[in-house]
């Protein structure tokens, strides 16, 4: 298989252990060959990778795992209903600008020219995640000018290898957000107000955008992305194999195949019995249930099996009224 220089060769079972996040320490991402090929294609085409699928299929984790696999720094931004496209490029800190204008007026000991210089727009432009990924040094200079902190970077990534940008849950925002990113993502360029244009420096960042498909995305935006859909297998045997393999990767010495398989069978049963009811239990719930029984009962298989039955309704049956 052709691969990019920053990616190691793919082999079955390729996985990476991720740093703790959200209070969960044991996170492992197992790459499927199809996911790997999507990363290779996005890098080669120089396009963002739009990752679609129901919650709990590992969309966000894929970005973090790709960054670690390529030894790149990961920059994350979670979209919400208040997000504007400009927030991902740059934002204007109008609150601080107004406060400083009021303070200058109250003190009244500055000349008009000095006040205008200090209140110039470029002093209040705050770099967004894409700016940091395009050109970290210019973003750092602008952060100092706008008196905003430099984002923390994960210690495992090497900035010489470039960046992975995770734009998470873009479907939570209005359609203006993806449409507003077209120029920046297509041309590798952004134009903050009253400042020089910012261009993506090589190596170009890998941009991974996730959607839970709660709302449709504009066609123009989708055309500028490569698209990967993550979904659990519909075939029972394949689903159980997929889940048990991932469970084993997360808890290699703490759970037996019997426990892993029973938990996977429970998940398949609930996904089947409740049809299209939402939210459907997925990989995230499967791992939550395994984590709970390991935390409660260590490596005691008999106790783990009982605990699966006791925790099932709380972890897998969230859709039951």
Secondary structure, 3 states (H helix, E strand, C coil): CCCCCCCCCCCCCCEEEECCECCECCEEEECCHHHHHHHHHHHHHCCEEEEECCCCCCHHHHHHHHHHHCCCEEEEEECCCCCCHHHHHEEECHHHHHHHHHHHHHHCCCCHHHHHHHCCHHHHEEECHHHHHHCHHHHHHHHHHCCCCCCCCCCCCCHHHCEEEEEECHHHCCHHHHHHCHHHHHHCEECCCCCCCEECCCCCCEEEEEECCCCCCCHHHHHCEEEEECCCCCCHHHHHHHHHHHHHHHCCCCCCHHHHHHHHHHHHHHHHHCCCCCCCCCHHHHHHHHHHHHHHHCCCHHHHHHHHHHHHHHHCCCCCC
